[in-house]
């Protein structure tokens, strides 16, 4: 933290931090201001009304900020204020093995951002800045040429970039080159410096560049980027300072492959050590992250090792690596060309892939930190127990927290000549402050924790290190401890919970000493709290447990000295209140605090903690949960989640919740699609048994007091093998349900052709738009360039899975007719195919006809959808059976006019709006052909842009209402 040095002199002085908050607000850094202010929440000398004054200043500044609060770590995402983000639904599973006191109806969220999963950052940016803030971005390209003449070539390439923000370029051209400076683009500058990028003075230049930029793009060697690369990079970091974007070679092997695919070499960077995969000094780095980690290490001679070492520091600082496609990356030195650099790299970047041997290195693999206060009596034994471990690749980092005894003298006398023992001396700030200071002293991969009066047993460091090496998904492992007396004699084994459980951890701390965690996981938390006197360790390990998996090695590796002056015993009166505080803070970070609170049901046992839903809060379990691949359910329940507990869960889970003695007062099971009931079933007998079993469970749920709601998406599931059985089940569900929901009043008649709908149960709530569900920052012209589509082509798009019921063969046949009079017409079929619709056309397509049909037979990435929709003149969905068309709302959300069959919902949405063309599906291919030609004729007459604007405005009219009145009716 940039203000950490300022706080060292007066760590307990709240006013130093309040001044920093005001200074940061003045500079526009409201994110850091909020973090500092949050760290004063429980300060003993700060009254709530004083805290509120500063919070008010912060809120006003945040409301005026051009960019929403950034998302740099998992807690920023799950706990984003005002429910503006919509993380994945939590899921309740029937038959969970839960610890005593933990409520069976509370589901904890899955970890956002484990290992190198940056999808939560993309989701936050998509939701809050779908169209980006790229025009306000200050991007600085730093280029290090390899050969003479490379600079001119690279400057010409950069000049061709389609980038609306400010673009500056600095070329480190090497000694002997004449310095130069000129303008670049509309507002930027280009500087050519007579220096190598690894020169010591060049690092000063890089610091200045980072201070004046939002994003720094390092380029090295012969690099070719597509013309939208800078736009793409700037959008992706619009909401975060923790996303590194290394360039990766674009292969383009998939059909209609684009540089916008989220899968470009992503697997490579999901390795244990993504920093090892960077292709030289070719990566985009948020300027804030570069300021935090510092620039390149000038001791390197080649950029490859220098880049990897910088990437290691960024990895260790908690950043994520999201690869960006490059057309070409060449001319980078191979590692074998610089053996001295390879040795320096191994010394600075501890990992078991590059560093095969134990030894003493500049940056050790493990740092054991010790916060010390008046520790002179025991600290020598503590440190010696670390140095005596059977691993040399470690050091000890001590924060002397204003000790009033001889602690500092002991350190100087005993370890003044021991390079593996380092310490800082600060005024007293408390255990949280000292712990933060000690951890920040280290650059190691792994961090171990040791109290100043305790000792490690032999093998402790090796056991934890080897486990973390072998299990990259684990962010923290810990052992068990024994209690010793003042003189080191064994008393007993400490409490030890055998297997880690997040649910148990939410009730009480079970991460026993000795603990070791990944430094980058710690950086993905706010760090130790400095405003409480105890429960500090419980707080930090709760935070760490929100970033990834824990593992307990159930062997005694730690001796905990019991002498009557331990922090936990001396501050016992604060222990319970601080425990509640950190548990409530955990609820807040997990996004649960709006509906859940800490509860101690027995006043005589205040430490027996559980959690309870707020009074009056109902619970909805919905099934099946498609939200992982389709934003529909997130949008449907978006407003409802603010006041109702909404989780995924099947009917068995719903029955368990309903049967709890301490469960919620109102439990609703909301049923969606029925096809999951018959998943994997191939015969009618089994299908009928499955239907009866499901119906019986629904009946039991209703009989026992649960509310049943059903949203009808289809009259009968698409591609169902058992239409009669499903229709019978549908009729039974309709009779049993309290609420039957349709997205359109006009759909009622279509459903009743198959089964009756009780009028008193029927509720109508319209299907909403998908604005903010996918990125949408690329213009139509740029989208066509990215897909290699000519500006004057008439582009007809079908987007989605290609399945028999969707009528794609009819669309191909209609397109063949359109093509006869419109040779510049182009049909794009974008989506994974369950069959080949082109092979079914008779007579067979000619070579000329086939040349005007492009197929992307694959799943489209979220970032790619904008290319296909924004490049299209019309999105056509010739479905043979349709009740509710989410695809229509998706196309309209991108401002793409549509062609669809005229059925209840489509007529209701499009009637009287200039956003598309409907046709009579009973008239078949001829009607579809006329509809497509009618829309393209509107484009010919100059109405194309107006129709696109009308499509977007229509989508905006279809905001999602609060769904609660539907379920509660």
Buried (B, 14 or more C-beta within 10 A) or exposed (E): BEBEEBBBEEBBBBEBBBEBBBEBBEEEBBBBBBBBBBBBBBBEEBEEEBBEEBBEBBBEBBEEEEBBBBBBBBBBBBBBBEEEBBBBBBBBEBEEEEBEBBBBBBBBBEBBBBBBBBBBBBBBBBBBBBEBBBEBBBBBBBBBBBEEEBBEBBBEBBEEBBBBBBBBBBBBBBEEBEEEEEEBBEEBBBBBBBBBBBBEEBBEBBEEBBEEBBBBBBBBBBBBBBBBBBBBBBBBBBBBBBBBBBBBBBEBEEEBBBBBBBEBBBEBBBBBBBBBBBBBBBBBBBBBBBBBBEBBBBBBBBBBBBBBBBBBBBBBBBBBBBBBBBBEBEBBBEBEEBEEBBEBBBBBBBBBEBBEEEEEBEBBBBBBBBBBBBBBBBBBBBBBBBBEBEBBBBBBBBBBBBBEEBBBEBBEEBBEEEEBBBBBBBBBBBBBBBBBBBBBBBBBBBBBBBBBBBBBBEBBBBBBBBBBBEEBEBBBBBBBBBBBEEEEEEEEEBEBBEEBBBBBBBBBBBBBBBBBBBBBBBBBBBBBBBBBBBBBBBBBBBBBBBBBBBBBBEBBBBBBBBEEEBBEEEBEEBBBEBBBBBBBBBBBBBBBBBBBBBBBEEEEEEEBBBBBBEEEBBBBBBBBBBBEEEBBBBBBBBBBBBBBBBBBBBBBBBBBBBBEEEBBEBBBBBBBBBBBBBEEBEEEEEBBEBBBEBBEBBEBBBEEEBBBBBBBBBBBBBEBBBEEBBBBBBBBBBEBBBBBBBBBEBBBEBBEEBBEBEEEBBBBBBBBBBBBBBBBBBBBEBBBBBBEBEEEBBBBBBBBEBBBBBBBBBBBBBBBBBBEEBEEBBBBBBBEBEEEBBEEBEEEBEEEBEEBBBBBBBBBBBBBBBBBBBBBBBBBBBBEBBBBBBBBBBBBBBBBBBBBBBBBBBBBBBEEBBBBBBBBBEEBBEBBBBBBBEBBEBBEEEBBEBBBEBBBBBBEEBEBBBBBEBBBE
